[in-house]
Every structure is written in structure tokens, then in C-alpha cells.
Amino acid sequence: MIDKRIKVLDIKSDFLSSEEAISKVLTEIDACKLNKVVRVLLVIHGYGSSGKGGIIKRELLLRLPNLKKQNKILDFIPNEKFSTNNEKYKNYVTQYPELILDSNLKNLNPGITLIFLI
């Protein structure tokens, strides 16, 4: 990663259960908040072999709105929505221009979610 404000968390490669994966993401969010340098957590969770989206992605996307409501995260964007047609995209690319250079984010890969930290 180009910028130390952005951290990649690959939970796909660990072959974790959905509970373990979500726990790892939550732990990493807390660690990044304590670190006070990392502002974006790029989570590689995979998309599942069914073609309909994996259970880890579904569980993560169910949890993130509550974390946002509780002010534990600022925002999140599933990578397939991280495009020039999305206002959030424009805002975050202005703040973190290195995101558009990241090879993980190209092609709107649905196996990735960006979490923006407070």
C-alpha cells in the first residue's frame, strides 16, 4: 500500500469461519483506531464460490451499518460501488487519492470492502 493511512486486511486467505473473520475485522478496526494513523481499512473478504456473494461479505455488510450508527466507523463502501458514479467515491478519492492507484480496487472487485475510520 502506498500510504500508511490505508491498511489491507486479507481475511480471505486465512480460510476463517464467518464468525472468526468478523471478529478479526472488529479487532482490526479497534487496533487502527488506537493507532490513529490508519484511516482506511481495505478488507479482502472474497466473494464466495456460489457467485452470489460469500457469507463473510454478507455478514460484514450486515454489521457495518450498525458500527456506523454507533460511531465506531465513519463509513464503508463495498468495492463494487467504489466508482465515479458514486458521490462517496468522489469524496474519499479526494481525501485518499492513492486509493485509485491500488491494484486491489481495480475492476470493482466485489470481494473487497473499504471501511473508513473515525
N, C-alpha and C positions, 0 to 999 in steps of 0.2 A: 504494500500500500504506500502511496506517495506521501500522504500526510499523516502525522501521528495523531491527529484528531479523529481519524477513522480507523476502526479496528474490525478485522474479519474474524468471525466465529464460525467455524465449519463444524456443524453438528451432524452433517450428512455422513461424513467419512467415519464417524465413531460408531455407527450402527446401533444407536441408542433406542430404547423404547421411547414412546412419545412423552411419558412422564419424566424420564431421565433427561430428555432433550429440552423440555420446557424448563425443568429445574436448572439446567446448565445455562440457559438463556437468562433466566431471572437472576441467577448468581452473577453472571457476567454484567448485567445491567447495573446491579449494585456495586460491583467492583469498579466499573467505569465511572460511576457517579462519584465514588470515593477518590478515584484517580484525578478527576477534574480536568483532564486533558482530552480524553476521548469524548467526542460529541456525537459520533455516529457509529452504530454497531451494525455491520453488514453481516447478516445471518444467512449462511448457506445451509438450507434445510432439505434440499431436494424437492422433487415434485411427485414422487411415488411412481411405481411401475404401472399403475392402472390407467394413467393418462387423465385421471380426474382430480389429481392433487393428492398428495400424501397426507397421512394422518397428522404428522408433525406440523406441517404447514397449516392444516385446518385448526389444530389445537392452538398454535401460536396466534393465528389471526382471530381466534375467539378470545384470547387473553389480552391482546394488545389494546383493544378499546377500553377495557377496564383499567389497565395501567395508565392510560392517557387520562381517563376521568379522575383517577386518584393522584394525578400529577407526579407519577413515577417516571413517565416518559413524556417528551414533548409531542412526538408524533411518530407515525410509521407509514411506510408505503411498500406494498408488495411490488417487487421489481417489474412485474408485467404492467404496472400502472405508472412506472417511472419513465414518462415520455414527455415530449414537448407539448403534448395536448393537455397536460395536467398542470394546473396552477401551482400545486405543491412542488412539482418538479422544478419549475422556474425559480421559485423561492429558494429551494435548497441547493440548486446548482449555482445560484448567485453566492450563497454562503460557502459552499464547498465545491468549487469548480473542478477539483480533482476527481469528483465522482464520475464525470463524463469520460474521464480517461481510464477508469477502472475496467479491466478486462472481464471481471465478474458480472458487470452490469450491462454489457453489450447484448444485443438481441432480445432484450426484455425477458430474460430467463425467469420463468415462474418458480424456480427453485430457490429464490433469494428474496429476503425481506430486509428493508432498511429500517432501522429504529433510530430515531433522533432523540438524544438525551437532553435533559434539562440542565 
